[in-house]
Amino acid sequence: MFLYIFVFAILVGIYLLTARIGGCSDKWFFAIVMCVALFVGLSDMLGGYDRYIYAEFFDQVADVSMTVSPDYLHECGIFRQWPGEKGFGWLNVLISFLTSNRYIFILILTVIIYVLLYISIRQYAKDNILALIVFMGIMFFFTFTYLRQMLGISIAWLGIRYIYDRSFWKFALIILIAFSMHNSALVLFPIYFIPPKRYTINSVLVILSVCLFLGILGVSSFLYDSYGDAFDTERIDILTGSDGGIRFGYFVEAAFFAYIILQNYEVVPDTKKDNVLLNVSLLFCAILLLFIRSENGGRLSWYYAIGVVATLSNIAVYRSQTGQGFTMRMNTFMSYHAFLILLSFFLYFRILRGWGEGGYQILYPYKTFLTNGHRVPDRTFDEYEYDYKYDRDKLYR
C-alpha cells in the first residue's frame, strides 16, 4: 500500500516544484505520464478479474493469428463476447502481430490509454501536474482493471475539443471509434447538443436535484440494468458488499465537486472552451446522482470526468490570478490547491483501501511481471488464472 502512497507523494512533490510556473513542460509531463503508465502496465495481473478476461481473449486471438488462414470473426471468442464493439477485437488482432504475450498486450493497451490521457490534459488543463493529481484521485486505479472501458473513455475525451470548436462530424467520428471499444461511450454524445454557455447556479441546482430525485426512485438504475452492459456486476458486488441500496459515496463525491465548482463559478472565464469543460464537469456530478442506486451506472460518469479534472485544476490557476496583490493571490492559490490535493488523496486512498478488502488484495502488495511466480495470497489468481505456464515463465509466449 505504501508504494502507491509514495507514487502519489512524488506527484505532489513535482507539483510543488512547478506550481509557480503552471506545471512542467510538455516533454517532462509526457515522461511523467509514461512513468505512471509503466507503473500500471508492468504490474502482474493487478486490478482483478477483468485483466484475466482480456488476457484470455487476447491469447486466443494470438493463437488464431499463428494459423495459416485465420478467421478471426468465427474463431475468436472476443468477437462473440462483444459483437457490437469490434474495434476492440480488431485492436487485439493488430497487437497480436506484435506479441503473443498477455503481459505485453496489457502493457501496450495501458500505454495507449495514458498517451491519450496526456493529449487530453495537455489540451484542456492549464496546470498539467495538478490535473494529473486530480485524475489520480478519480480515475487512476480504474486503469488497472477496466482496460476496455478506459480505452473507450480516453478516446472519447479527445472529442471534447470538437464540442467548443463546433465540429460535429469530427466529434461524431471520435465517439464512434470510442463506441467500437466500449459501447457505453455513447453516453458522451448528447453533450454536443447542449449549448456551450454558462447556466445560472439556480438552474444547475434544479437539474442536480431532479437527477438526485430520479436516482433515489431508482428509475435510471432500472433502465440501466435493463440495458444490460457487459459489466462484471457479480465481482463488484463481492468486492464492495453492494446490496443495491443508495450509494452514499456517489452522493458525497457529486456534492463535493458540485460545491467546489459552484463556489468558484465566477472565477472561471466565460469562454466557450471553459463553459464546455464546466458543463461536462457538472454532468459528471449529475450522472453520479442519477445512478445513486446503481453499482455500475456510476461508471457512465467517467466519460465526463475529464471536465472535473480540467475545471478543478484550472480553477487553481484562475484563483491565483485574482486578488489585489501578490501575497493575497498566493494565499488564495495555496489554500485552494492544498484543499484540492487533500481531496484527491482522500479519493485515491479510499479506492486503494477499499480494493484491498474482502480477501481480494487486487492492488497490493505490488508486483511486476518482470519476475516469475505470483503473490501469496492472491485470491484472484487462485480463482481466475487460466494458464499456469505464465506463473512459471511470464514470457513463455
N, C-alpha and C positions, 0 to 999 in steps of 0.2 A: 504493500500500500504506500509506503514512504517514497518509493521511486516515482510514483505518479504525482505525489505532492511535490517532490523535487522538480519534476518537469514543469509543473505549474509555477513554482517559485522562480525558476530560471526565466520564464517568460515575463514574470513581474519585474525581475531584475533588469532585463533588457528594456522593458517599458520605462522604468525609472531613469535609465540612462539616455533614452531617446525622446522622452515626453516633451521636452522643451522645443524640440525641432519637429514635432508632429509625426514621430515614427522614424523608421530607418529607411535607407534607400531600397529601391526595388530589388536590386541584386541580393542585398543582405536579407531582405524579407523573404525572397524566394528560397534562399539557403535555409532559413529558419523553418519555413513551412515544410521543406523537404526533410529536415531532421525530424519533425513531428510525424511526417508520413512514414519515414523509415521505422520510427518507434512503434507505430501501429502495424505497418506491413510486415515487419520482421518477426512479430510475435507468433508464438507457436499455438495456433488454433484458439487463441483467447477470444472471448466475446460470446461463446456459447454455441448453441445448436445450429444456428444459421450458417456458420462457416463450414460445418460438415456437410450441410445440404449442397451449398455451392461447390464445394470441393469435389464431392462425389459426382455431381453432374458434369463438372469440368473433366474429371478423369475419364468419364465415359466418352465425352467429346474428343479428348486427346487420343483415346484408343481407336475411335472411328477414323480420325484423321490419318492414322497409320495404315489403314486398309487401302487396297488398290483403287477401289471405286466407292468412296464414302458417300453414303446417302444420309446426310445429317438430319433432315426433317423426319425421316422414318426410323432411324436407328438411335437417335439421341433423345433421352428422356426429357431433357431440358425444354425441348420444343413442345412436348406434350404437357409438361407441368405448367408452363406459362405460354399457351398458344397465342395470346394476344400481345406478347412482349418479345417478339422475335429479335428485336435489336440486341437484347442482352444475350440471346442464344448465339447470334452471329458474331458478337464480340468474343464469346467463348471460343468459337471456331477460329477466329483470327488469332487469338492469343495461343491457341493450340499449335499454330505453326511456329511459334517462338519457343514454346516449352510444353512439356507434358507433365510437369510437376505442379501439384496443387499449391505448394507454398509460393512458388514463383508467380503463379497465377494470381493469388491473393495479393502479393506484393505489387504486381503490375496494376491491378484494379485500385488498390489503395493510393498509389502514386497518381493515377489518373484523377481520382477524386480530389486529392489535395492540390494538384496543378490547377484544376478548375476552381477550387476554393481560392487559391492565390489570385487568379484572374478576377474573381468577383470582389474580393476585398480590395484589391488594387483599384477596381472600377468605382466602387461605391463608398468606401470608407476614407476618411481624411487622416486617420491615425491608424496605420495598419497593425501595429503591435497590440494596441488596445482592442481593436476589432477582433484580433485573433484570440485574445484573452476571453472576451465575451463569448466567442464561438466555443472555446474550450468548456465554458460553463454550461452551454446549452446543448451542443451537438457532438462534442469530441468523442465520447465513448460509443456513440452510435456508429462511428466509422469502423469500429472493431467488428461489429456483428451484422448490421443491416446494410451489407455491401451493395446489394442491388438497388434498394431504395435510395441510399446515399448517392449512388451514381446518378440516378434519375434526378435527385434534388440538385446536385452540383451542376448538372447540365441545365436544368430549368432556371437556376439562378442567373445564368448568362443572359436569359431573355428579359430580365428586369429593365435593362437599359433601353430596350426597344419599346417599352411602355412610355417612357418620357420622351423618347425620340419619335414616338407615334409611327412606328414602322411595323404594321400589323403582320405582314407576311413573314418577316424575319422572326418576329416573336412566335408566330404560329409554328414555324419550322423548328425552332428550338424546343417548344413544348412537345411537338410530335416526336422528336428524337428522344426526349426525356420519357415520353409516354411509352416508347418502344423498349425502354429499360424497366420501367415500373409504371403500371397504368394509373397509379394514384397521382402522377404528375399533372393529370388533367385538372386537378383542383386549383392550380395556379392560373388556368386560362381565363376565368372571369375577371381577374384584376385588370385586364387590359381595358375593359369596358366601363370601369369606374373612373369618372372624370378626375384627372390628376390635379386636384385643387385642395385647398385647406378647408376642412369641415369644422364647424363650431364644436366646442367642447361638449355642449349640451347634446348635440346630435350624436357625437361619439358615445357618450354615456348612455343614451337611449338605445343605441344599437347593441352595445355591450350588455345592457340589462336584458334586452329581448333574447339575445343569444344565451345568456345565463338561464333565463326562464325556460326556454325551449330545451336547454341541456338538462335541467333538473327534471323536466317532464319525461325526458328520455326519448323524445320524438326523433331527434337526429341520430341517436345511438341505435334505435330500431332500424332506421333506414340504412345506416352504415352496416349493421350486422346482416341485413337482408342482401346488401350488395355483395358481401362475402369475399373480400380481397384475400389473397393467399398469404395471410399473416399467421404466424405460429402462436395462436392465442393460448393453446394449452400450455406451452412452455412459459409464456409470460405470466400466466395465472399462477403457475407453480412458483416462479421466482418472486412474484410480488404479493402473493396471497390475495389477489383481487377476487372480490365476490360480486362484481357488477354494481357496486354502490357508487356513491359520489366520490370522484377523485379529488380529494381536498388539495393535493399537490398542484393539480391543474389550476384550481381557483387562485391559490396563493401566487403561483407564477404569473398568471394573467393579470391579477390585481397589482402586483408589484411593478411589472413592466408598464402597464397602462398608467399607473400613478406617476412613475418617473417621466414618462413621455408627456403626459398632460401637464405636469408641473413645469415642464420646460418647453411647452408648446410655442410660446412666443420667442424663445431663443433660436429655434430652427428657422432659417431663412425661408421666405415664401417663394421658393423657386419650384419649377416643375419637377426637377430631379429630387429635391428634398421632400416635396409633397408626396411623390410616389413612394419613396422609401418610408416616409412617415405612415402612409396609409397601409403599406404592406406590413409594417410592424404592428399596427393596431388590429389588422386582420389576423395576425398570429394570435393575439390575445382573444379575439372573437371566436376563433375556431376552438381554442382550448376550452372556452366556456361552453361552446355549442356541444362539445363532446365530453362534458364533465362526467357523464355516466358511462363512458366507453373506454375500455382499457387501451384499445388500438386506434380509435378515432382521432385521438390527440396527435397521432403521427402525421396526420394530414397537415397539421400546423407547421411542420418542419419546412415545408416549401416556402413559408413566409418568414422563416427565422432570419433570413439574410436582412430583412428590414429591421429587426431588433438589433442584430449585430452592427449594422451600419449606423442606424439612428442613435443608439445609445453611445457609441464611440464618437460619433460626430458631435453630439451634444457637448461632450467634454471639450472639444476644440472650440465650439461656438461660445461656450461659457467663459473660456479663457480670453475671449475677445471682447467681453463685456466688462463693465465697471469703470470707475473714474480714474484709476491709477494702477501702476504695475503691481503694488502689494495687494490691492483688492482683487485684481484679476487672478493673481497666483493663489490667493486664499480660496477664492471661488472654485478655481480649477482643481486644486489639491483636494478639497473636501468632496467634490463630486467624483473625481477619479478614484479616490480611496474607497468611497462607498460602492462604486461600480465594480472594482476589483474584488472587494469583500463579497458582494452579491454573487459575482461569477464563481468565486471559490466555494461559496456555500452550495451553489447548484452543482458544481463539479464534484465536491466531496459527497453530496447527497447521493449521486448516482454511483460513485466509487464504492461507498459503503453499502448501498442497497444491493448492488450486484454481487456482493460477497456473502449475502445471507441465503438461508435455505439450503446450505450444503453445497451450493454451486459457486465455487471460487473461480468465477469465469474471467476475472481480470488479474488477480494477484494470488500467489506470487508471480511476478512477471518472468517469462521465459521466451527466448527466441528459438527459431527453428535451426539456428546455426549449431546447436548441439542436439544429439540424438536423445531418445527417451521422452518421457512425459513427466509432468508434475505429479507428485503423490502427496495427498489425494487429489484426484481430478475426476469428479463425478460425471462431468460432461464427456470426457474421454471414455470412461467406463461404459457409458450408455450409448454413445453415438459413433465411436470410431468404427470405420468400415474396412480399413486396410491396415493391418498391424505391421506390414512391411515398412510403412512410414515411421513407425516407432523405432525400429532398428536402424533405419537409414533414411534420413529425411530427404535425401536427394537420390533415392534409388531409381526414380523415373527421370 
